[in-house]
Structure formats: structure tokens, C-alpha cells
Amino acid sequence: MPIINVDEAPVIQSDFHKSKVFVSPKVLNSIHMAVRMNELSAGFSHESHTHITDEMLIILDGRGEYLEMDEKYIIEPMSVVYIPRGTVHSVRVVGKTPLKLIVINAPPD
């Protein structure tokens, strides 16, 4: 069984977003799921969007707002969000602390 060291995981980075990829089709050759740890900078938000896969967010640190359709939810450490495929949603970081979360997509998108 492969053990992944968080500090050695491949990183994808943009101005407001850093993603450490643990499992994906390119990392460990997984066709069933993608798992990554994202860190979203303070002030970050993204446009509403959908996925062709189911998605789960596990909040590790920071605080944010999760918007699904017209409903707004506060997400904070130990919050778990399940997002069925095709669900319109977005996330916005609230406060000065980055939002750190585990993101799981099954199957990978």
C-alpha cells in the first residue's frame, strides 16, 4: 500500500489556490477517485460551477461559505460537505485565514 508524504505530494499552484495531489489518474494511476488537499487564500472565491463527479469537502482549517443553489452555509474545521454530481455550488473564504480542505472526487474529473 503506497504511503504518501504530504510534503512530497505534487503541487498545482495559482495566485489564490494551492493544491497537493495525493491520488489521481496521474498520481498513483487511480481511475476511481481523486484526492487532494487544497489551500485557498484569504479573500478567495470562485464562480458557481458543477462537476461531472460526486465531490466531498473536508474542512481542516479556516472558515468559509459554501453556496449551493440559493442556500448559504458556513464551513469550518471538521465540516464535511457532500456535493452530488451536477450540483451548482461555490466556496468563498471568510476572514484572514486561508481555508485548508481535503477534496475528494469520485470518479476523478
Phi and psi in degrees as a GROMACS rama.xvg file:
@    title "Ramachandran Plot"
@    xaxis  label "Phi"
@    yaxis  label "Psi"
@TYPE xy
-67.8038  138.734  PRO-2
-108.762  129.998  ILE-3
-108.149  123.35  ILE-4
-85.2297  121.606  ASN-5
-53.7819  -39.8821  VAL-6
-71.5236  -14.2365  ASP-7
-108.105  2.41812  GLU-8
-69.6758  146.093  ALA-9
-58.7696  142.265  PRO-10
-116.302  135.039  VAL-11
-114.269  127.083  ILE-12
-134.509  143.391  GLN-13
-132.145  -171.301  SER-14
-60.4051  -38.371  ASP-15
-119.885  10.197  PHE-16
-148.329  132.245  HIS-17
-128.593  132.72  LYS-18
-129.347  124.576  SER-19
-100.739  119.849  LYS-20
-93.7123  120.819  VAL-21
-98.1188  -41.3976  PHE-22
-141.97  133.246  VAL-23
-169.358  176.579  SER-24
-58.9453  -30.7616  PRO-25
-88.7174  -23.0821  LYS-26
-114.069  116.086  VAL-27
69.6091  8.01933  LEU-28
58.2163  35.7962  ASN-29
-81.5564  129.595  SER-30
-103.23  -2.48366  ILE-31
-105.043  -23.2044  HIS-32
-159.257  161.205  MET-33
-126.995  134.733  ALA-34
-132.394  129.728  VAL-35
-147.448  160.668  ARG-36
-110.747  119.384  MET-37
-104.616  145.972  ASN-38
-126.132  117.365  GLU-39
-104.413  128.08  LEU-40
-66.1439  153.547  SER-41
-53.6107  135.848  ALA-42
87.9317  -9.15892  GLY-43
-70.8506  140.642  PHE-44
-151.303  155.249  SER-45
-128.031  158.789  HIS-46
-63.038  153.889  GLU-47
-59.338  141.102  SER-48
-155.323  175.663  HIS-49
-130.636  168.395  THR-50
-127.786  156.129  HIS-51
-88.4891  4.49197  ILE-52
-126.846  164.349  THR-53
-71.4645  148.939  ASP-54
-135.885  144.238  GLU-55
-130.094  135.391  MET-56
-114.218  130.873  LEU-57
-120.484  112.419  ILE-58
-82.0191  127.508  ILE-59
-102.569  -39.0535  LEU-60
-156.525  153.272  ASP-61
88.8634  -172.101  GLY-62
-143.891  143.599  ARG-63
-152.172  178.504  GLY-64
-117.409  132.103  GLU-65
-108.165  124.442  TYR-66
-113.182  124.103  LEU-67
-128.726  116.132  GLU-68
57.7374  -118.173  MET-69
-106.8  9.88388  ASP-70
-99.9034  135.432  GLU-71
-114.151  134.158  LYS-72
-129.096  142.157  TYR-73
-83.1403  132.246  ILE-74
-119.163  137.701  ILE-75
-150.524  176.122  GLU-76
-49.224  134.795  PRO-77
79.7158  5.06336  MET-78
-77.0717  140.363  SER-79
-124.435  126.766  VAL-80
-117.873  124.18  VAL-81
-103.225  127.615  TYR-82
-123.517  103.49  ILE-83
-63.2989  149.663  PRO-84
-53.7937  143.463  ARG-85
84.132  -4.21054  GLY-86
-78.7527  127.549  THR-87
-74.9987  125.851  VAL-88
-155.387  165.766  HIS-89
-155.103  165.298  SER-90
-132.489  140.688  VAL-91
-132.048  133.454  ARG-92
-78.511  132.857  VAL-93
-112.391  132.228  VAL-94
92.9058  -170.195  GLY-95
-97.6229  -4.23942  LYS-96
-96.3984  133.988  THR-97
-57.9576  152.67  PRO-98
-96.8637  118.899  LEU-99
-109.632  129.928  LYS-100
-150.597  153.716  LEU-101
-92.1165  132.919  ILE-102
-118.992  128.281  VAL-103
-123.366  127.482  ILE-104
-119.021  133.551  ASN-105
-138.039  123.469  ALA-106
-66.6746  173.94  PRO-107
-60.9021  145.295  PRO-108
